[in-house]
């Protein structure tokens, strides 16, 4: 079953993994969005041959930068 097929947050099983001594540079983030938005997002990523994770990483990075700038301006 793929990540998009669980339907709700409660149905996603917890992931257990063994620490094999190697540190991962990336982690998994659970995202809960409405079905219509999920379908639009997935469809557009497939049509544009774009990795969904790459889009999410870019958007999250942009949001973090905006928040950091806002915080820096408040501190001035």
C-alpha positions in Angstrom: 0.0 0.0 0.0 1.5 3.4 -1.0 1.6 6.4 1.2 -1.3 8.0 -0.7 -3.6 5.1 -0.1 -4.0 5.1 3.7 -6.8 7.6 3.7 -6.3 9.1 7.1 -3.6 9.9 9.6 -4.7 7.1 11.9 -4.3 4.4 9.3 -0.6 5.0 8.6 1.5 2.4 10.4 4.4 3.5 12.4 7.8 2.7 10.9 10.4 0.8 12.8 13.9 0.6 11.6 17.1 -0.7 13.0 20.1 1.6 13.5 22.7 0.0 11.3 25.4 2.5 12.3 24.8 4.7 9.3 23.3 8.2 9.7 20.6 9.1 7.2 20.9 12.6 5.8 17.1 12.6 5.0 14.1 11.7 7.0 10.5 10.9 6.3 7.8 13.4 7.2 4.1 12.5 7.3 1.8 15.0 5.6 -1.9 15.1 5.9 -3.7 16.9 3.1 -7.2 16.7 1.6 -7.9 14.1 -1.1 -8.5 16.6 -3.9 -5.3 18.5 -3.3 -3.4 15.2 -3.0 -4.8 14.0 -6.3 -4.0 17.3 -8.0 -0.5 17.3 -6.6 0.3 13.7 -7.6 -1.2 14.2 -11.0 0.7 17.3 -11.8 4.0 15.7 -10.5 3.4 12.7 -12.8 2.5 14.9 -15.8 5.6 17.1 -15.3 7.8 14.0 -14.5 8.7 15.7 -11.1 9.5 13.8 -7.9 6.9 14.7 -5.3 9.6 14.7 -2.5 11.6 17.2 -4.5 8.7 19.5 -4.7 7.9 19.2 -1.0 11.6 19.8 -0.1 11.7 23.0 -2.2 8.4 24.3 -0.7 9.5 23.5 2.9 12.9 25.1 2.3 11.2 28.3 1.0 8.8 28.4 3.9 11.6 28.0 6.4 13.5 30.9 4.8 10.4 33.1 4.9 9.9 32.3 8.6 13.6 32.9 9.5 13.4 36.3 7.7 10.3 37.2 9.6 11.9 36.3 12.9 15.1 38.2 12.1 13.0 41.3 11.3 11.1 41.0 14.6 14.4 40.8 16.5 15.7 44.1 14.9 
